Amino acid sequence: MKRSTLGLILLLSFCFAVISLPKINMVKANMTIYIKVDGSIDPSTAPISSVENITYSFTGLINSSIVVERDNIVIDGTGNVVQGTGTRMGIDLTGRINVTIKRVEIEAFLYGIELYNSSNNRICESSIKNNEYGIHLAGSSSNIISENNITNNRLCGVMLSASSDNILWGNKINNNVWGVLLRASSSYNILFGNKITNNEEGVELDDSPDNIISGNSMENNWAGIGLVRWTDNNSISGNNLTNNKNGVWLNYGYMFNNKFYHNNFINNTKQRAGLSSFFTGNFWDDGYPFGGNYWSDYIGTDEKSGPNQNQPGSDGIGDSYYEIDKDIIDYYPFMGMYSSFNTPSDYKVDIVSNSSVSEFDFSLINSSHARLYFNVIGEIGTKGFCRICIPKALVNDSYTVRFNGEVITYPQVRELPCSNGKYEYLYINYTHSEHRIEISGTITEFPSLSIITLFMMAAQLAVIVYRRKLSV
């Protein structure tokens, strides 16, 4: 009798507790959520709140697809997850204009995010993982994909099909079959500043001309960059291709007028692999004095300078060419790794060095004088050098070079004969330890912002624009 009474009390207590629980809005798994043209959310129980039908914020886990039918809105995931079952689309932006998706985790769909015939949208600060395709653009233009983690998608991290004028920057893309795949005449796209690691192919261009692939890091992929059939007029520059099985993979179909320059090919099992017979009408340097690429297995020397290596003195470019394959040649291989640093104008400073370069800084001393400086470090006791290309708009002919605070002149620093009315080329040699190099002089012009405006913005403008340490 006591046990029956106790059981009845426990049962009543449980029922009361359940009745007292707060009501939770839930959407049945796999039910589609719509953000309608009029701004409403269907079903209204979906864990999404709206502010003036402009900003839509997720308030909890979403176990369904989301179809966006409204333009000119912001979708803020606020760190919440959109969870699928391996099919359908996580977020469908078909036909959308000016939609921003940010701070959302999307996983386990066929397509994490789909943009079809869509333009001027932005996907940023999100995690897109464990889908078949992370982000798919089809017939879409002028979209920006930035600062996302795109990982462990079973086929492709980002795929562009017949899509042009899009920008991918600052993304971390890893552990996919293709990190980024451009196909079906995807052209005039820009990929820069992305870190693309541990994929089968980091970036593949398939029948996709006129793209810019610049300033990316491709590491530990089967191939850093792959080019496949009828892929012409692409510019591939300023990338680090490191520890890949193949730095560049060339495959099937004639390809012309692609330009590879200012890349660092470092410790790839094969710097270039694939079929070379289809790939002879392309360029592996930017001529003299701009130079070619850095190849970690290049064994040439640098004792002469000039386009024909007929002048005395080193210039940071090898005296002999680097033969990639028969009829595929870098005529001006760098003797050290290439780095490019921004300044608070439209101009960049390029450095070639066998040292690690760090702490680059460009600042104004006053309204007419500026200085740039950086650190170099290498194995103590070995010979080091820097080849610096400075636009004369930043520092003109009346410059001073300091090494560890002391003014240096010839022969420790030499102005190279290739200097001209537009660029100043300096070559500095030293024995390795850690050093600070400073170059100061008169500013000629700033095309984007006047000197007065810049000076008023900060009495002592010191903008560290780029901080990179490169291993020798």
N, C-alpha and C positions, 0 to 999 in steps of 0.2 A: 504494500500500500504506500509506504514511504517513497519507494522508487518511482511509482506511478505519479505521485504528487510532484516529486522533484522533476520528473520528465516533463510534466505539463507546465510547470513554472518556467523551465528552460525554453520550451517551445514558444510560450507566450512572449517571453523576453526577446527571443530572436525575431518574432514577427513584428513586435513593436519597434525594434531597432531598424528593421528593413523599411517599415513605413516611415520612420523618422528621417531616413537618409535624404539629403538634398537631391533634387531632380537634376539629372545629368543629360544634356543634349548629346545624342549620339547619332551618327549616320551609319546605316548598314554598310558592311564591308562590300566593296566593289560597286556601290551605287555612285553614279556620276554627280559631281557637284558642278553647278553652273554659276558663273558670274555673268549675269544677263546684260543685254544691251542697255536696259534702263537702270542698271546699277544694282539691282536686287540680287540676292543670293538664294539659289534653289538647290536643295531644300533649305529652308530658313533655320533648321536645327543644326546645320553644318558649323563646325568650330571655327568660324571666320567672322570677324567683326569688321564693320565698315565705318569710315569717317567721311561723310559727305559724298559717298560713292566715288571717292578718288583713291583713298588708301585702304587696302584690305589687309588685315593682320590675322594671322593664324593664332588661335587660342588653345590649340591642343593637337594631338595626333590625328592625322587624316588617313583613313584606310580606303581611299578611293581616288579616281581620276578627277582632275579639275579642268573644265573647259571654259576658256575665257572668251567672252563674246563682246567685251567692251574695250574701247581704245582709251589711251591717255590716262592710265591708272598705274598705281604702285601696288605690288603684291609683296608684303613683308612677312616672311615665314617666321620671324622672331625666334629662329632656332628650332622650330618644330619640324617633325618628319611627315612627309607624304609617302606612305608605304603601299607598295603594290604586291601583286602575286605572280609577277613574271610576264604579264601581258599588258596590252593597252598602253596608254600614255599617262605619264605622271601629271604634266601640265601641258595642255594643248593650246597653242597660240596661233592657230590657223587664221590667216588673214588679218592679223593684229598689227596695229601701228602704235608706237610710243607706249609700250608697256614695260615697266621695270619689275623684274623678279629678283628679290634679294633675301639673304639670310634664311634659306630653306634647305632642308635635307630631303633629297628625293632618291628613293631606292626601290629596286625590284620591279621595274616596269620593262616593257619592250623598248619604249623610248622614254627616257627621263623627262626631257622637254622637247617638244616638237614645234618648230617654226616652219609653216608652209605658206608661201606667198605673203610673207610678213616683213615689215621694214621698220627701222628706227626703234627697235626694242633693245633692252639691256638685261643681261643675266649676270649677276655679280654676287660675290661673297657667299656663295652657296656650296653645298656638298652634294655631288651627284655620283652615286656609286651603285655597284651591283645591278645595273640595268643591262639590257642587251646593247643598247646605244645610249650613251649619256645625254648628249645634245645633238639634235638633228636639224639642220637647216636645208630646206628644199625650196628652190626658187625664191630665196629670200635675200634681201640686200640691206646694207647700211645698219646692221645690227652690231652690238658690242657685247662680247663675252669676256668678262674680266674678273680676276682675283677669286676664281673658284677652285675647289679641290675636286678633280674629276678622276675617279679611281675605281679599279676593279670592275669595269664594265666589260662584259664578256666578249664583245666585238670591238666597239669603237668608243673612244672618249668623246670626240667631237667629229661629226661628219657633215661636210658641206657638199650638197648636190646641186649643180646648176645655180649656185649662189655666189654673188659678187659684192664687192665693196664692203665686206664685213671686217671687223677688227677683233682679234683675239690677243689679249695681253695680260700678263701677270698671273696666269693660271698655273696650277700644279696639276700635271696630267701624268698619271702613272698606273702601271699594271693593267693596261688594256692590250688588246691585240694591235689595233691602230691607236696611237695617241690622238693624232689629228689626221683625218683623211679628206682630201679635196678631190672631187671627181666630177665627171660630166660637165666639163667646161665651167668650172668655178674659177673666176678670174678677178683680178684687182683686189684680192684680199690681203690683209696685213697680219702677220703673226710676229709679235715681238715681246721680249721679256718673259716668255713662258719657260717653266722648268718641266721638261718632258723626260721621264725616267722609267726604266724597267718595262717598256712595252715591246711588242714584237717589232713594229716600226714606229719610230717617234713621230715623224711627219711623212706622209705619202702624198705626192702630187700625181694624179692619174688623169690624163687628158685635161689638164688645168693650166692655162697659160697666164702670164702677166701678174704673178703674185710676188709679194715681198715677204721673205722669211729672214728676220734680222734680230740679233741680240738675244737669241734663245739659248738655253742650255739643254743639250740632248745627251743623256748619260745612261749607260748600262742598258741600252736597247739592242735588239738584234741588228737593227739598222737605225742610224740616227736620222737620215733623210733618204727617202726612196723616190725615184722618178720613174714613171711608167708611161709609155706611149703618148706621142703627140703632146708632150708637155714642153712648151716653148716660152722663151722670153721671161723666165723667172729670175729674180734677183735674190741670191742666197748669200748673206754677208753678216759678219760680226757675230757668228754663232760659235759656241763652244760645243764641239762634238768629242765626247770623252768616254773612253772605256766601253765603246760599243763594239759588237762583233764586226760590224761594217760601218764605217763612218758615213759613206754615201753608197747607196745601192741603186744601180741603173738596170732597167729591165724593160725589154720588149717595146718596139715602136721607135721610130726616129724622133729625136728631140734636138732642137736647134736653139742657139742664141740664149741659152741659160748661162748665168754669170755667177761664179763662185769666187768670192774674194773676202779678205779680212776675217776668215774663219780660223779657229784654232782646232786642228785635228790632233788630238792628244791620246796616245796609247790605245787606239782602236786596233783590234786584231788585224783587220784589213782597213786601211784608210779609204779605199774605194774598191767596190766589188760589183760583179754583174757583167752585163754585156757591153763592151766598149764599141763594137762596130756600128752601133746605132747612135753614137754619142760623140761624134767628132767635130761638129760645128758649134762648139760651146767654148766658154772662156773660163780660165782658172786663175786669172789675175786681173788687176785693174790698171795694168800698165805701170810705167815708171813716171813719177816717184811714188805713186800711191801704193803699189806693191800687191802681192798676192795673198797667200795664206801662210799660217804657221803649221809645219808638219813635224811632229815630235820625232820622226825617224829620219829627218833630213840630216845628212852628214857633210854638207858643203861648208865652205869657209867664207869669211867676209873680210877681205883685205883690200878690196877695191870698191869704187863707187861709180855711179853714173849708169845710164841705161845700157851701156855696152861694157860695163865693168872695166873701163879703160882709164879711170882716174884714181890716184892714190887715196887711201884712207877708207875706213869702214863706213857704211851707211845704214846698217841694220838689215840689208837685203843680201841674200846669198850671191856669191860670185858665179855659181852654176845653177842651172834650172833644176826643178824637181820633176822627174818623169813619173806621172801617175800611172800611165799606161802608154802603149804605142800611140803616138799622135795626140795624147792627152797630157799637156804639160803646163805646169806653173812656172812661168819664166822668171818671176820675181819673188821667190819664197822668203818669208821673214825668218830672221835669226832668233827671234824671241816672240813671245805671245803678244797678240794684239788686244788693246783695250781702247774704248772710246768713252769719253766723259763729257757730260752736258755742262753748260754754263747758263747763267740767267739771261740767255739771249738765244738766237737761232743757231749759234755756232757751237761746235764741238771741238775738243782737243783730243787728238789721237796719239797713243803711246805704244811703241813696240819695245819690249824689254825682256831680257832673260832673268829679271828680278821679279819678285812679287811686288805689285804696285797697290798702294792703299792710301786712304785718307786724302783723296783728291779734293781740293778746295779752290774755288775761284772767288775773289772778293775785290771790292773797290777800296782803294786807299783814300782817294778823294774823287771829285767829279771828273777828273781827267786821267787818273792813274789807277792801274789795277795790278793785281798779282795773282799768280796761281802757284800752288805748291802741292807736293805729294811725297809720300815715303816710299823708299825702295829697300828691299831686304833680300838676301840670298845666302848661300852657303859661305861661311866666313873664309876669306882668303882666296876665293875664286874671282875671276874677272867678270865684271858686270857692265851693262850698258843700257842706255835709254835713247831711243830715237823719238823725238817729240815733234809733232806737226801742230803748229799754232796758227789759227787764222790771224792775219795782220790787223783785222778789225778789233781784235782783243788786245794784242800787244804788238806795237809796230817795231820798226828797226831800232829805236832807242831803248833797248831792253838791258836788264842786268840779271845775271844768273848767279845765284848763291847756292853753295853746297855745304850743308851743315852750318849755315849762317855766314860763311865766308865767301866773298866774291871770287868767282873762278873765271878764267879766260882760256884762250888757246894754250896748250893743246887739249886740256881736259874737257873743254867744251868747244865744239866746232860748228859753225854754220855750214850746212851742206850746200853744195853747188846747185842743188835742185830748188832752193828757195827762190820764190818769185814774188810778183806784186801782190799775190793773194795769200800765200802761205809762207811761214817761217819754219824751216826744218833745222832742228838742232840735234847734235849727237854728243852725248855725255858719256864718258867712260870712267870707271872707278873700280876699286877692289871691294868685294862684298863684305858688308856687315849690315847694320841698319843706318840709313842716311835720309836726310830731308833735303829735297831739291826745291828751290824757289825761283820763279822767273817773274820779274816785275817790269813794267814799262808804261808807255803812254797808250791810251785807248784811242782808236781812230773813230769807231762808230758802234752803236748798238741799233740794229735795224728794227727790232721789235719794240724796245722801250728806250726812251732817251736817257742819257746819263743822268740828267738832272732828276728825272722821275725816280730812277733807281736810287740815287743818292739820298733823296728825300725819304724814300721808303725805309732806309736804314743808314745811319751815319757811318756805320761800319758793317756793310752787307757781307755776311759770311754764310753762304748757302752750301752745305755739303750735299751735292747733287747725287753723287754716286760713290758708293763705298764697296770696293771689290778687292779681294785678296786672291791673287792668282799664284798657283804653285808653279815653280820652275819645272 
